[in-house]
Amino acid sequence: DAELHSNRWAVGSPQSARNRGLGRLAPKPKLHSAHTDEPQVSDRCPSADRTHRPIVVTTRTIAAWVAQTTMALALVSVIVAATVIVVAVAAATAAATAVCPPAFAYRDSQTGMGNFADALQAAYPQWVARFDVGPSHQGRDMVGVRIGAAVANNGSRPELVPAMHIIANMHGDEVVGRELLVQLACALASAASGAFVDTSTTYTWLEDDATAAATLRALAHATDVWLLFSLNPDAYELGPQRRSAQGFDLNRAFPDPWVSSTKSCATGAANQYPTEVCRIKSWLDGQRFQIGMNIHAGFLIVVYPHDGQADGGGSNAPHRAPDNDVLRYVARDYAARNGDLAGYRGSQPRASRPTTPPAPDPDHGVLVGTEMFPIYGGLQDFDYMVSESHTLHITFEVDNPKNPTPHDQKLRHYWSTNRDALMHYVAHAHLGVRGIVTDASTGARLVGVKVDTGAGDTGLSVFTLAPHAHYFRLLEPRTAPYTLVFTHPEYLPLTVTDVYAHFGMMNTTRLDVALQRAPTAAPTTTPSAAPTSAPSAAPTDVPSRAPTDAPSRAPTDAPSAAPSPAPTAQPVCKCGPHTNFCNNYGLWLPESPDCVCDCVRVPAHLVGKVDECCYPLPTPRPTRSPTTSPTPRPS
């Protein structure tokens, strides 16, 4: 019984048969009946001598084991991958949280601003990239961040995406602008990523944060935004003080459209512009911005071109720019959205203003530069009239004092009162009309097509830009239509009427056109190629704007062209060195055989000093008679 109940002897076991004398074929004894009360022991689960049972491994067993192992490994892989993703998201969230929202505190130029730019890029790598304009005179980084669509496109500006810039801290002791751009950078970057972070508690933008986040996200995804924290980092560290380490007031040191200079940025030149001026000049010349701003302090006011008079004098009469309408519009809009400016004229320091706001004024807090006081060598006129970018540029004076304390309360106040205005100013890069110009027969994209407004409207010419052959014509929103005129030396001009510039954020009009090749034009093998004389370092091959009644560069920045004849006789234009654009907005004169030109209508003080042309032809063409020239556009 002990043997039977222990089930030690299985059927076919030699040991079982031998011990019981039943031979090898002895049947397995019946252990229990169905009615027994004794415990039943399964013969399939030997308890004592498990090792004595033979182990049978079949193909099916192996397949089942492999399948189970594979499933287990797959499950482990999924768990590991999920863990990695969770850790990465947590790390990214922690990095973003660590940098945004930024503290309201002043940051030193070298490590503070540089570390912030690096941290913001690390937190939002898809949307943010640090950039450096170059070292200052004392070797400090002139650092900023680039945010938006171009960064997401591997640093290349996508088709029909406008670019804009904001520059702060030109004077080292005017510090608020640096921190406003830090806050703006976080707001844009976080909105672009879908996790909007803001520190404004006093004012709301577009009524609520949810709407602000959605709009900012769309804005960041559709704009190429450059924010330069400090143009003058040396002066900030040395004092802060107004003047640069070389002793220059940098807002009186840029190449000027109204006053000639013998200075140069050329390496080894005896009479050079300040280091920081040359850095900014090189940066702006290498980009094609549509709109820009620089931030100062000491007054509470918005100023727009021109800063200087055409005769170089000191008159306070308003010297209005060709794009006065759209410049005035964006300046008024900034003032109207600024919490401190609303209702005030703003042309005097805050402490001197009346406590009771005057009656509403459409120009509250807004002046043409010369109305405030004429300056020469300023960044605003340089960027608009002289740089190859030809940017619509305004200046915002935050308030007085320039370096407020306590830092936390004052900086928080300035961000709250300027957030709305700054974000809307970024959106102004989308004003007006934009589109792509192609060859009507081949579909090839055409670079270098000039886009002007028709009779009755003024403004600097814009051109279609490489590589996309897109243009951006910033116009004041209005109910009346505009007329756009598209011209190219090898194509028939095209006039498009009833073009509207709409109100509303990012409400741009899209207008693509196709030009017919002129019957007498010499064919070119690459109609979409850029003019061959454009600087190779520039990301685009033609300038975005042509200046009006001023030189396109400082007269001595490059070797001077031969003086033009006296204005009593119509001169023949020649291509000036390092230029591919024209200074004229009203006078069309004969061509030389090697270029197409709108010659400069030279101001009296520049007669004999300027001789520029639009751009050289790909191949020489016969000189056109003055009698067949187009009708002059009104100046």
C-alpha positions in Angstrom: 0.0 0.0 0.0 2.8 2.4 0.8 4.2 1.7 -2.7 0.8 2.2 -4.3 -0.1 5.4 -2.5 3.3 6.9 -3.1 2.9 6.1 -6.8 6.7 5.5 -7.1 6.4 2.7 -9.6 5.0 3.6 -13.0 3.9 1.4 -15.8 6.8 0.2 -17.9 9.3 0.9 -15.2 11.9 -1.9 -15.0 12.3 -1.3 -11.4 8.6 -1.7 -10.8 8.3 -4.9 -12.8 11.4 -6.5 -11.2 10.4 -5.8 -7.6 6.9 -7.2 -8.0 7.9 -10.1 -10.1 5.4 -9.2 -12.8 7.9 -8.7 -15.7 8.3 -5.7 -17.9 4.7 -5.7 -19.1 3.0 -5.8 -15.7 -0.1 -3.7 -15.7 -0.4 -0.7 -13.5 -2.4 -1.6 -10.4 -5.7 0.2 -9.8 -5.1 2.6 -6.9 -8.5 3.7 -5.9 -12.1 3.2 -6.6 -14.4 6.0 -7.3 -16.0 5.5 -3.9 -12.9 5.3 -1.7 -12.4 7.9 0.9 -8.6 7.6 0.6 -6.8 10.5 -1.0 -6.1 10.1 -4.7 -2.6 10.7 -6.1 -2.2 11.5 -9.8 0.1 9.2 -11.6 1.0 12.1 -13.9 2.7 14.0 -11.1 5.3 11.8 -9.3 6.3 13.5 -6.1 9.4 11.7 -4.9 11.4 10.5 -7.9 10.6 13.2 -10.4 14.0 12.8 -12.0 13.3 9.3 -12.9 10.7 10.3 -15.5 12.0 10.7 -19.0 11.8 14.3 -20.4 10.5 14.3 -23.9 11.3 17.5 -25.9 9.3 17.9 -29.1 9.3 20.4 -31.9 6.0 21.7 -30.6 7.5 22.3 -27.2 10.4 24.2 -28.6 8.1 26.3 -30.8 5.9 27.1 -27.8 8.9 28.1 -25.7 10.3 30.3 -28.4 6.9 32.0 -28.9 6.5 32.7 -25.2 10.1 34.0 -25.0 9.6 36.2 -28.0 6.4 37.7 -26.5 8.1 38.3 -23.2 11.0 40.0 -24.9 8.7 42.1 -27.0 6.8 43.1 -23.8 10.0 44.0 -22.1 11.1 46.1 -25.2 7.8 48.0 -25.1 8.1 48.7 -21.4 11.7 49.9 -21.9 10.8 52.1 -24.8 7.8 53.6 -22.9 10.1 54.2 -19.9 12.6 56.0 -22.1 9.9 58.2 -23.6 8.5 59.0 -20.2 12.0 59.9 -18.9 12.7 62.0 -22.0 9.4 63.9 -21.7 10.0 64.4 -18.0 13.6 65.6 -18.7 12.3 68.0 -21.5 9.5 69.2 -19.2 12.0 69.7 -16.4 14.4 71.6 -18.7 11.6 73.8 -20.0 10.3 74.4 -16.5 13.8 75.3 -15.4 14.2 78.1 -18.0 10.6 79.3 -18.5 9.1 81.3 -16.9 12.3 83.3 -16.4 13.0 85.2 -13.3 12.5 88.9 -13.3 16.2 89.8 -12.7 19.0 91.4 -14.6 21.4 88.9 -16.3 25.0 89.7 -17.0 26.0 89.9 -20.7 28.5 87.1 -21.0 27.3 84.2 -18.8 23.7 85.2 -17.9 22.4 85.9 -21.4 24.5 83.2 -23.0 23.4 80.6 -20.5 19.8 81.6 -20.9 20.0 81.3 -24.7 21.6 77.8 -24.3 19.0 76.7 -21.8 16.1 77.9 -24.0 17.5 76.1 -27.0 18.0 72.9 -24.9 14.4 73.2 -23.6 12.8 73.8 -27.0 15.3 72.5 -29.6 12.7 72.2 -32.3 11.9 75.9 -32.2 14.8 77.7 -30.7 18.4 78.2 -31.8 21.0 80.4 -30.2 22.8 82.9 -32.5 25.8 85.2 -32.0 26.3 88.4 -34.0 29.9 88.3 -33.0 32.2 89.3 -30.2 32.1 92.9 -28.9 35.1 95.1 -28.7 36.2 93.5 -25.5 35.3 90.0 -26.7 31.9 89.5 -25.1 29.2 87.6 -27.0 26.5 89.6 -28.7 24.0 86.8 -28.2 20.4 86.2 -29.2 17.9 83.5 -30.0 16.1 82.7 -33.2 12.7 81.3 -32.8 10.1 79.8 -35.1 9.6 78.3 -38.5 13.1 78.6 -39.8 14.6 76.8 -36.8 12.1 74.0 -37.3 13.2 73.8 -40.9 16.8 73.2 -40.0 17.7 76.8 -40.1 16.4 77.5 -43.6 13.7 80.1 -44.0 10.7 78.4 -45.5 8.7 79.6 -48.4 6.5 82.7 -47.7 7.7 83.0 -44.1 8.6 86.6 -43.2 11.5 87.5 -40.9 11.6 90.1 -38.2 14.1 91.2 -35.5 14.1 93.1 -32.2 17.3 94.5 -30.8 17.8 95.7 -27.2 20.4 97.4 -25.0 22.1 99.6 -27.6 23.0 101.9 -24.7 24.5 99.9 -21.9 22.5 101.7 -19.1 19.1 101.2 -20.8 18.6 97.7 -19.5 14.8 97.0 -19.5 14.8 95.9 -23.1 17.2 93.0 -22.4 14.7 91.5 -20.0 11.7 92.2 -22.1 13.2 90.1 -24.8 14.0 87.3 -22.3 10.3 87.1 -21.4 9.2 87.4 -25.1 11.6 84.6 -26.0 10.0 82.2 -23.4 6.5 83.2 -24.4 7.1 82.5 -28.1 9.2 79.3 -27.5 6.7 77.7 -25.1 3.7 78.6 -27.2 5.4 77.1 -30.3 5.9 73.8 -28.3 2.3 73.7 -27.3 3.0 74.4 -23.6 2.5 78.1 -23.2 4.3 79.7 -20.2 3.8 83.3 -19.3 4.6 85.5 -16.3 2.2 88.3 -16.9 -0.3 88.8 -14.1 -1.5 92.3 -14.5 -2.7 92.4 -18.1 -4.0 89.7 -20.4 -3.5 89.5 -24.1 -6.4 88.7 -26.4 -8.6 88.5 -23.3 -7.4 85.1 -22.0 -4.3 83.0 -21.9 -5.8 80.1 -23.9 -6.4 82.4 -26.8 -3.0 84.0 -26.4 -1.4 80.5 -26.4 -3.2 79.4 -29.6 -2.4 82.6 -31.4 1.2 82.7 -30.3 1.6 79.1 -31.4 0.4 79.9 -34.9 2.5 83.1 -35.0 5.7 81.2 -33.9 5.1 78.5 -36.5 4.7 81.0 -39.3 7.4 83.6 -38.6 11.2 83.7 -38.4 11.9 85.7 -35.2 15.3 87.0 -34.2 15.8 88.5 -30.7 19.2 90.1 -29.9 19.5 90.7 -26.2 22.3 93.3 -26.2 23.9 95.3 -28.9 26.3 96.8 -26.4 27.3 94.1 -23.8 30.6 95.9 -22.9 28.8 99.0 -21.8 26.4 97.0 -19.7 29.2 95.3 -17.8 31.3 98.4 -17.4 28.7 100.4 -15.7 26.2 100.0 -16.9 27.1 103.1 -19.0 25.7 104.6 -22.2 28.8 104.5 -24.4 30.6 101.5 -25.7 34.0 100.4 -24.5 35.6 102.4 -27.3 33.7 105.5 -26.1 31.1 105.7 -28.9 27.4 106.5 -28.6 26.4 103.6 -30.8 23.1 105.3 -31.8 25.2 108.0 -33.4 27.8 105.7 -35.0 26.1 103.8 -37.9 26.5 104.6 -41.6 23.9 107.3 -42.2 21.8 108.0 -45.4 22.0 111.8 -44.9 25.5 112.5 -43.8 28.6 111.1 -45.5 31.4 109.5 -43.5 35.0 108.4 -44.2 34.7 105.4 -41.8 34.8 101.8 -42.9 34.3 98.3 -41.5 37.0 96.9 -43.8 39.7 95.0 -42.0 42.8 97.1 -41.4 41.1 100.4 -42.3 42.6 103.4 -40.5 39.2 105.0 -39.7 36.8 102.2 -38.7 33.3 102.2 -37.4 32.9 100.9 -33.8 33.2 97.1 -33.5 29.6 96.6 -32.5 28.4 98.7 -35.4 30.3 96.5 -37.8 28.9 93.4 -36.3 25.3 94.6 -36.6 25.9 95.9 -40.1 27.3 92.6 -41.3 24.3 90.7 -39.6 21.6 93.0 -41.1 23.3 93.0 -44.6 23.3 89.2 -44.5 19.6 88.9 -43.8 16.3 89.9 -45.4 14.1 91.1 -42.6 10.7 92.6 -43.3 10.3 94.5 -40.0 12.4 95.4 -37.0 12.6 97.3 -33.8 15.2 98.5 -31.3 14.3 99.2 -27.6 15.7 102.1 -25.6 14.7 103.8 -22.3 14.6 107.3 -20.9 11.4 108.4 -22.5 8.0 106.8 -23.1 7.5 107.1 -26.8 7.5 105.2 -30.1 9.5 106.8 -32.9 9.6 105.9 -36.6 11.7 107.1 -39.6 13.2 109.4 -40.5 15.6 110.3 -37.7 17.6 112.8 -39.8 16.8 115.5 -42.3 17.8 115.1 -45.9 19.9 118.2 -45.7 21.7 117.0 -42.6 20.3 119.9 -40.6 18.7 120.2 -37.1 15.1 121.0 -38.0 12.3 119.4 -36.0 10.1 119.3 -39.0 8.8 115.8 -39.7 10.8 114.1 -42.4 8.5 111.4 -43.4 9.7 108.1 -45.0 8.4 106.7 -48.3 6.7 103.9 -46.3 5.3 106.5 -43.8 1.7 105.0 -43.9 2.7 101.5 -42.8 5.4 102.8 -40.4 3.0 105.1 -38.7 0.4 102.3 -38.5 2.7 99.9 -36.7 4.0 102.6 -34.4 0.5 103.7 -33.5 -0.5 100.1 -32.9 2.4 99.6 -30.5 1.5 102.7 -28.6 -2.2 101.8 -28.4 -1.4 98.3 -27.0 1.2 99.6 -24.4 -0.3 99.9 -21.0 1.7 102.9 -20.0 1.4 104.8 -23.3 -2.4 104.6 -23.8 -3.8 108.1 -23.7 -0.6 109.9 -23.4 1.4 111.9 -26.0 4.5 110.4 -24.4 7.1 112.8 -25.7 8.5 113.6 -22.3 9.8 111.6 -19.4 7.1 109.9 -17.3 7.7 112.1 -14.2 6.9 115.3 -16.3 3.7 114.0 -17.8 0.3 115.3 -16.6 -1.5 112.9 -14.3 -4.8 113.3 -16.2 -4.6 111.8 -19.7 -5.4 114.2 -22.5 -8.2 113.5 -25.0 -7.6 110.4 -27.3 -5.1 111.1 -30.0 -4.4 108.7 -32.9 -0.7 109.6 -32.5 -0.5 109.2 -28.8 3.0 108.4 -27.9 4.1 108.4 -31.5 6.5 110.8 -33.4 8.5 110.9 -36.5 12.2 110.8 -35.4 13.0 114.3 -36.5 10.0 115.7 -34.5 11.6 114.4 -31.3 15.1 115.6 -32.2 17.1 114.9 -35.3 20.0 112.4 -35.0 22.5 111.1 -37.5 24.2 107.7 -37.4 21.2 106.1 -35.8 20.3 102.4 -36.1 16.7 103.1 -37.3 17.6 105.1 -40.4 20.5 102.8 -41.1 18.4 99.6 -41.1 15.6 101.2 -43.2 17.7 103.2 -45.7 21.2 101.9 -45.8 21.5 98.2 -44.9 20.9 95.7 -47.6 18.0 94.3 -45.6 16.1 97.7 -45.8 13.9 96.8 -42.9 10.8 98.7 -41.8 12.2 99.7 -38.5 10.9 101.6 -35.4 12.3 102.6 -32.0 10.5 102.1 -28.7 11.6 104.0 -25.6 10.3 102.0 -22.6 10.2 104.7 -19.9 12.2 106.6 -17.4 14.3 105.6 -15.3 16.5 103.6 -17.6 17.7 101.2 -14.9 14.7 100.8 -12.5 14.7 99.2 -9.1 13.5 97.1 -7.4 14.2 94.8 -10.3 11.4 92.2 -9.7 8.5 94.6 -9.4 9.5 97.1 -12.1 10.5 94.4 -14.7 7.2 92.5 -14.1 5.3 95.8 -14.6 7.1 96.5 -17.9 6.5 93.0 -19.2 2.8 93.2 -18.3 2.4 96.6 -20.1 4.5 95.6 -23.2 3.6 92.0 -23.7 0.5 92.7 -25.9 2.4 95.3 -28.0 5.5 93.2 -28.5 3.6 90.1 -29.6 1.5 92.1 -32.0 4.6 93.7 -33.4 6.0 90.3 -34.2 2.7 89.7 -36.1 3.2 92.8 -38.1 5.7 90.9 -40.2 2.6 89.5 -41.9 1.0 92.8 -42.9 0.0 93.4 -46.5 0.6 91.1 -49.5 3.0 88.3 -50.2 3.3 85.7 -53.0 5.5 84.0 -55.6 6.4 85.2 -59.1 7.0 82.7 -61.9 7.6 82.6 -65.7 4.2 82.3 -67.4 5.6 79.9 -70.0 7.9 77.7 -68.1 6.8 78.0 -64.5 10.3 78.8 -63.4 10.5 81.0 -60.3 11.8 84.5 -60.9 14.2 86.2 -58.5 14.8 89.9 -58.7 11.3 91.0 -59.8 10.5 94.4 -58.4 7.2 94.9 -56.6 6.0 98.5 -56.4 2.7 100.1 -55.4 0.8 102.0 -58.1 0.2 105.7 -58.6 -0.9 107.5 -55.5 1.0 105.2 -53.1 4.6 105.5 -52.1 7.0 103.0 -50.5 10.4 101.5 -51.1 10.5 98.8 -53.8 10.7 95.2 -52.7 12.0 92.3 -54.8 11.4 88.6 -55.0 14.0 86.8 -53.0 16.0 83.6 -53.6 15.6 80.7 -53.3 11.8 80.8 -53.3 11.2 83.8 -55.5 8.7 85.1 -52.9 8.1 88.7 -52.0 6.7 90.5 -48.9 5.0 93.9 -49.5 4.1 95.3 -46.1 1.2 97.7 -46.5 -1.0 99.6 -44.1 -4.4 97.8 -43.7 -7.2 99.8 -45.2 -10.6 99.5 -46.9 -9.4 101.0 -50.1 -7.5 98.7 -52.6 -3.9 99.0 -53.6 -2.4 98.5 -57.0 0.8 96.4 -57.4 3.2 96.7 -60.3 5.6 93.8 -61.1 8.6 94.6 -63.3 11.7 92.7 -64.5 14.1 93.7 -67.2 13.4 90.6 -69.3 9.6 90.4 -68.8 6.6 92.5 -69.6 5.4 94.6 -66.7 2.2 93.4 -64.9 -0.2 95.6 -63.1 -2.7 94.1 -60.6 -5.5 96.2 -59.3 -7.9 95.8 -56.4 -5.4 94.3 -54.0 -6.4 94.6 -50.4 -4.3 94.7 -47.3 -6.6 93.3 -44.6 -6.9 94.2 -40.9 -6.4 91.4 -38.3 -3.4 89.4 -37.1 -1.6 87.3 -39.7 -4.4 88.2 -42.2 -2.0 88.4 -45.2 -3.2 88.6 -48.8 -1.7 85.9 -51.0 -1.0 87.1 -54.5 1.0 84.8 -56.9 1.6 86.2 -60.4 3.2 84.9 -63.6 5.1 87.2 -66.0 5.3 87.0 -69.8 8.7 87.2 -71.3 9.3 90.4 -73.3 9.6 89.6 -77.0 12.9 91.5 -77.4 14.5 90.3 -74.2 17.6 88.1 -74.5 16.8 84.6 -73.2 18.6 83.4 -70.1 19.1 79.8 -69.2 18.4 80.3 -65.6 15.6 82.8 -65.2 15.2 82.1 -61.5 18.9 82.5 -60.8 20.0 85.5 -58.7 21.9 88.4 -60.3 25.5 87.4 -60.5 26.9 90.4 -58.6 25.0 89.7 -55.4 27.3 89.0 -52.4 27.7 85.2 -52.1 27.5 85.3 -48.3 24.0 86.7 -48.2 21.2 84.1 -47.8 19.2 85.8 -50.5 20.5 87.2 -53.8 18.7 90.5 -54.1 17.7 93.0 -51.4 14.3 93.0 -50.0 14.0 96.8 -50.3 15.4 99.5 -52.5 16.1 102.8 -50.8 14.6 106.1 -52.0 16.4 109.4 -52.0 19.5 108.2 -50.1 22.5 106.1 -50.8 22.2 102.4 -50.2 25.4 102.2 -48.2 27.8 104.5 -46.4 29.7 106.3 -49.2 33.0 105.0 -48.0 32.1 101.5 -46.8 33.3 100.2 -50.2 35.5 101.7 -52.9 33.7 104.6 -54.3 32.2 104.5 -57.8 33.1 107.2 -60.2 31.3 110.5 -59.5 28.1 111.0 -61.5 27.8 114.0 -63.8 26.2 117.2 -62.7 22.4 116.7 -62.4 21.8 119.2 -65.2 22.3 116.4 -67.6 20.8 112.9 -67.3 23.7 110.6 -66.2 24.3 107.1 -67.4 24.1 104.7 -64.5 26.9 102.3 -63.8 26.8 99.4 -61.4 28.3 100.5 -58.1 30.6 98.1 -56.2 28.9 95.6 -53.9 25.4 96.7 -54.8 22.5 95.2 -56.7 19.7 97.6 -55.9 18.6 101.1 -56.6 18.1 104.2 -54.6 15.4 105.9 -56.6 11.7 106.0 -56.1 10.7 108.5 -58.8 13.2 109.0 -61.6 13.9 106.5 -64.5 17.0 107.3 -66.5 18.8 105.6 -69.4 20.5 102.3 -69.0 24.1 101.5 -69.5 24.8 98.4 -71.7 25.6 96.3 -68.7 22.9 97.1 -66.2 19.3 98.0 -65.6 18.9 101.1 -63.5 16.7 103.5 -61.7 19.4 106.1 -61.0 19.5 107.9 -57.8 17.6 111.2 -57.4 20.5 112.7 -55.6 19.9 115.0 -52.6 21.8 118.3 -52.9 24.4 117.3 -50.3 25.2 114.1 -52.0 25.6 115.3 -55.6 28.7 113.8 -57.1 29.0 111.1 -54.4 26.5 108.5 -55.4 26.1 106.4 -58.5 24.2 103.2 -57.9 22.2 100.9 -60.1 19.5 98.4 -59.6 21.3 95.2 -60.7 23.5 94.0 -63.6 22.0 92.1 -66.5 22.8 88.5 -66.9 23.9 89.3 -70.4 24.5 92.8 -72.0 21.6 94.5 -73.6 21.4 97.5 -75.9 21.0 100.9 -74.3 17.4 102.0 -74.2 16.5 105.5 -75.4 15.0 107.9 -72.8 12.0 108.4 -75.0 11.0 104.7 -74.6 11.5 104.7 -70.8 8.4 104.0 -68.6 6.5 106.9 -67.2 8.2 108.2 -64.1 6.6 107.2 -60.9 5.6 110.2 -58.7 8.0 110.9 -55.8 
